[in-house]
Amino acid sequence: MTTATNQNNELRLPRVDAPNVEPAKLNGRIDALDGDRLHGWIWDETRPDQAVTVKLYCDGKLALEAKADQSRIDLRRNGIGDGKHAFSMELDERLVAARGRLKVVGISPATGAELELRLPAADELAAEAAIAVPLARFFDKVEVLIALNRRAQLVQKELNEKLDRIAARLEENNALAEASKVEAETQSEIVRRLGELDVFQLRFDGTLRAFDERLMAIRKEARAPLRQVTVILGFLSTLAAVMSFATLAVTLWGG
């Protein structure tokens, strides 16, 4: 099978008038008559998704019919649509023997336009095969390299996505660690403040006990009429001291 090349052949007008239908633009060729198999390709450039019908005539009579919907890599490489425009026909002995009387026609199913595909001579096909075989092997290797390159790009993309996910997780872990550190510092500060409050409460309890004892002493001393003024002054002094201590403690706790 030879590599696809463009070949201009006679394009017949549609058999029916279709003024609202875009005219067909058929292009194709017969690549080889290999033993009892006929290979070729044809497509409608204006309708690349539609398979063209191929008919084989012998002495003007329809002998075989096929659809040009087979896939070939060389067609895709050469820009023949998506490459699914090849056809193949198996000929019996009678058709093979009537090689010179064969006629191959491609027909657009949308417009009825016809394109006759010329059957190359045997020496012409042999010359094309001598060039096409090594060229096809070269393109096959290129195709493999392209596939490997695409695979490498996909693997690289997957690795980049995994690295991004790992980096995001590390950032989340760092944020959690920072939050845990702040929480631990806050708890330590609360424990320290509670300790200071306990110390203040102990001191305040001692002060109250001393105040109660002083008050009892003042009551005893207040019974003496001559010492009432001294007792009142002492009571007021003690009360002022207690209030000053309480104010100092509250200030320290608020700080």
C-alpha positions as CSV (number, residue, x, y, z in Angstrom):
1,M,0.0,0.0,0.0
2,T,1.4,3.4,-1.0
3,T,1.5,6.6,1.0
4,A,-1.4,8.9,0.2
5,T,-0.9,11.6,-2.4
6,N,-3.3,14.1,-3.9
7,Q,-4.4,13.4,-7.5
8,N,-6.8,15.5,-9.5
9,N,-9.3,13.5,-11.5
10,E,-12.3,14.5,-13.6
11,L,-15.2,15.6,-11.3
12,R,-18.6,15.1,-12.8
13,L,-21.5,17.3,-12.0
14,P,-24.3,15.9,-9.7
15,R,-26.9,13.8,-11.4
16,V,-29.7,15.9,-9.8
17,D,-30.1,19.6,-9.4
18,A,-29.6,20.7,-5.8
19,P,-29.2,24.4,-5.7
20,N,-29.3,24.6,-1.9
21,V,-26.7,21.8,-1.4
22,E,-23.0,22.7,-1.2
23,P,-21.2,21.1,-4.2
24,A,-19.1,18.1,-3.4
25,K,-15.3,18.4,-3.7
26,L,-14.1,14.8,-4.2
27,N,-10.5,13.8,-4.2
28,G,-8.9,10.3,-4.1
29,R,-6.9,7.7,-5.9
30,I,-6.3,4.0,-6.3
31,D,-3.1,3.0,-4.5
32,A,-2.6,-0.6,-5.6
33,L,-4.0,-3.8,-7.1
34,D,-2.2,-6.2,-4.8
35,G,-3.0,-9.7,-6.0
36,D,-6.8,-9.9,-5.8
37,R,-7.3,-6.9,-3.6
38,L,-7.8,-3.3,-4.8
39,H,-6.8,-0.6,-2.4
40,G,-7.4,3.2,-2.5
41,W,-9.0,6.2,-0.8
42,I,-11.5,8.9,-1.6
43,W,-13.2,11.7,0.4
44,D,-15.4,14.7,0.1
45,E,-13.5,17.7,1.4
46,T,-16.7,19.6,2.0
47,R,-18.2,16.7,4.0
48,P,-15.2,15.0,5.8
49,D,-17.5,13.1,8.2
50,Q,-19.4,11.4,5.3
51,A,-18.1,8.2,3.7
52,V,-18.0,8.2,-0.1
53,T,-19.5,5.3,-2.0
54,V,-17.0,3.4,-4.3
55,K,-18.3,1.3,-7.2
56,L,-16.3,-1.0,-9.4
57,Y,-17.5,-1.5,-13.0
58,C,-16.3,-4.2,-15.5
59,D,-17.2,-3.6,-19.1
60,G,-19.7,-0.9,-17.9
61,K,-21.5,-3.3,-15.5
62,L,-21.5,-2.9,-11.7
63,A,-19.3,-5.6,-10.2
64,L,-18.5,-4.5,-6.7
65,E,-19.4,-1.7,-4.3
66,A,-17.8,-0.5,-1.0
67,K,-17.7,2.4,1.5
68,A,-14.5,4.5,1.8
69,D,-14.6,4.4,5.7
70,Q,-11.5,2.4,6.6
71,S,-8.8,4.1,8.7
72,R,-5.2,4.6,7.5
73,I,-2.5,6.4,9.4
74,D,-0.9,7.8,6.2
75,L,-4.1,9.5,5.2
76,R,-4.3,11.2,8.6
77,R,-0.7,12.3,8.3
78,N,-1.3,13.9,4.9
79,G,-4.4,15.8,6.1
80,I,-7.0,13.6,4.5
81,G,-9.6,14.3,7.2
82,D,-9.3,12.0,10.2
83,G,-7.8,9.2,8.0
84,K,-11.0,7.2,7.8
85,H,-11.4,7.4,4.0
86,A,-9.8,4.3,2.7
87,F,-11.4,1.4,0.9
88,S,-10.5,-2.1,-0.1
89,M,-12.2,-4.6,-2.5
90,E,-11.5,-8.3,-3.0
91,L,-11.6,-9.2,-6.7
92,D,-12.3,-12.6,-8.1
93,E,-10.2,-14.2,-10.9
94,R,-12.5,-12.8,-13.6
95,L,-12.1,-9.2,-12.4
96,V,-8.3,-9.6,-12.0
97,A,-8.0,-11.0,-15.5
98,A,-10.0,-8.0,-16.8
99,R,-7.7,-5.4,-15.3
100,G,-7.7,-3.2,-18.4
101,R,-11.5,-3.1,-18.6
102,L,-12.1,-2.1,-14.9
103,K,-13.4,1.3,-13.9
104,V,-13.6,2.6,-10.4
105,V,-15.9,5.5,-9.5
106,G,-16.4,7.4,-6.2
107,I,-19.9,8.8,-5.6
108,S,-20.9,11.4,-3.1
109,P,-24.1,10.2,-1.3
110,A,-25.1,13.8,-0.6
111,T,-25.0,15.3,-4.1
112,G,-24.5,12.4,-6.4
113,A,-21.2,13.9,-7.8
114,E,-18.9,11.3,-9.3
115,L,-15.1,11.0,-9.4
116,E,-13.5,8.4,-11.6
117,L,-10.3,6.9,-10.0
118,R,-7.7,5.9,-12.5
119,L,-6.1,2.5,-12.0
120,P,-2.3,3.0,-12.3
121,A,-0.2,0.7,-14.5
122,A,1.7,-2.1,-13.0
123,D,5.2,-0.5,-13.5
124,E,3.9,2.8,-12.0
125,L,2.6,1.0,-8.9
126,A,5.9,-0.8,-8.5
127,A,7.9,2.5,-8.7
128,E,5.6,4.1,-6.1
129,A,5.9,1.0,-3.8
130,A,9.7,1.2,-3.9
131,I,9.5,4.8,-2.5
132,A,6.5,4.4,-0.3
133,V,7.6,1.4,1.7
134,P,10.7,3.0,3.4
135,L,8.8,6.3,3.7
136,A,5.9,4.5,5.4
137,R,8.3,2.8,7.8
138,F,9.8,6.2,8.6
139,F,6.4,7.7,9.3
140,D,5.6,4.7,11.5
141,K,8.6,5.5,13.6
142,V,7.6,9.1,13.8
143,E,4.1,8.1,14.8
144,V,5.6,6.0,17.7
145,L,7.8,8.9,18.8
146,I,4.8,11.2,18.8
147,A,2.8,8.8,20.9
148,L,5.7,8.4,23.3
149,N,6.0,12.2,23.6
150,R,2.3,12.6,24.3
151,R,2.6,9.9,26.9
152,A,5.5,11.7,28.5
153,Q,3.6,14.9,28.6
154,L,0.6,13.2,30.3
155,V,3.0,11.6,32.9
156,Q,4.6,15.0,33.5
157,K,1.2,16.6,33.9
158,E,0.2,13.9,36.4
159,L,3.4,14.4,38.4
160,N,2.9,18.2,38.5
161,E,-0.6,17.7,39.8
162,K,0.7,15.3,42.5
163,L,3.4,17.8,43.5
164,D,0.8,20.6,43.7
165,R,-1.4,18.4,46.0
166,I,1.6,17.6,48.2
167,A,2.5,21.3,48.4
168,A,-1.1,22.2,49.4
169,R,-1.1,19.5,52.1
170,L,2.2,20.8,53.5
171,E,0.8,24.3,53.6
172,E,-2.2,23.0,55.5
173,N,0.0,21.1,57.9
174,N,2.1,24.2,58.5
175,A,-1.1,26.2,59.1
176,L,-2.3,23.6,61.6
177,A,1.0,23.6,63.4
178,E,1.1,27.4,63.7
179,A,-2.5,27.3,65.0
180,S,-1.5,24.6,67.6
181,K,1.4,26.7,68.7
182,V,-0.7,29.8,69.2
183,E,-3.3,27.7,71.1
184,A,-0.5,26.3,73.3
185,E,0.8,29.8,74.1
186,T,-2.7,31.0,74.9
187,Q,-3.2,28.1,77.3
188,S,0.1,28.8,79.0
189,E,-0.9,32.4,79.4
190,I,-4.2,31.4,80.9
191,V,-2.5,29.0,83.3
192,R,-0.1,31.7,84.4
193,R,-2.9,34.2,85.0
194,L,-4.8,31.6,87.0
195,G,-1.7,31.0,89.1
196,E,-1.4,34.7,89.8
197,L,-5.1,34.8,90.7
198,D,-4.6,32.0,93.2
199,V,-1.7,33.9,94.8
200,F,-3.8,37.0,95.0
201,Q,-6.7,35.1,96.6
202,L,-4.4,33.6,99.2
203,R,-3.0,37.1,100.0
204,F,-6.4,38.6,100.1
205,D,-7.7,35.9,102.4
206,G,-4.7,36.6,104.8
207,T,-5.5,40.3,104.6
208,L,-9.2,39.7,105.5
209,R,-8.2,37.5,108.4
210,A,-5.9,40.3,109.6
211,F,-8.7,42.8,109.0
212,D,-11.1,40.7,111.1
213,E,-8.6,40.4,114.0
214,R,-8.0,44.1,113.8
215,L,-11.7,44.8,113.9
216,M,-12.1,42.6,117.0
217,A,-9.3,44.5,118.6
218,I,-11.0,47.8,117.7
219,R,-14.2,46.7,119.2
220,K,-12.5,45.9,122.5
221,E,-10.7,49.2,122.4
222,A,-13.8,51.1,121.5
223,R,-15.3,50.3,124.9
224,A,-13.0,52.8,126.5
225,P,-14.6,56.3,125.9
226,L,-11.3,58.1,125.9
227,R,-9.9,56.1,123.1
228,Q,-12.8,56.2,120.6
229,V,-11.2,58.8,118.3
230,T,-8.0,56.7,118.1
231,V,-10.0,53.5,117.4
232,I,-11.9,55.2,114.6
233,L,-8.8,56.5,113.0
234,G,-7.1,53.1,113.2
235,F,-10.2,51.5,111.6
236,L,-10.2,53.9,108.7
237,S,-6.5,53.5,108.1
238,T,-6.8,49.7,108.0
239,L,-9.8,49.9,105.6
240,A,-7.8,52.2,103.3
241,A,-4.9,49.8,103.3
242,V,-7.2,46.9,102.3
243,M,-8.7,48.9,99.5
244,S,-5.3,49.9,98.1
245,F,-4.2,46.3,98.1
246,A,-7.3,45.2,96.3
247,T,-6.9,47.9,93.7
248,L,-3.2,46.9,93.1
249,A,-4.2,43.3,92.7
250,V,-6.9,44.1,90.2
251,T,-4.5,46.3,88.2
252,L,-1.9,43.5,88.1
253,W,-4.4,41.0,86.9
254,G,-5.8,43.3,84.2
255,G,-2.3,43.8,82.9
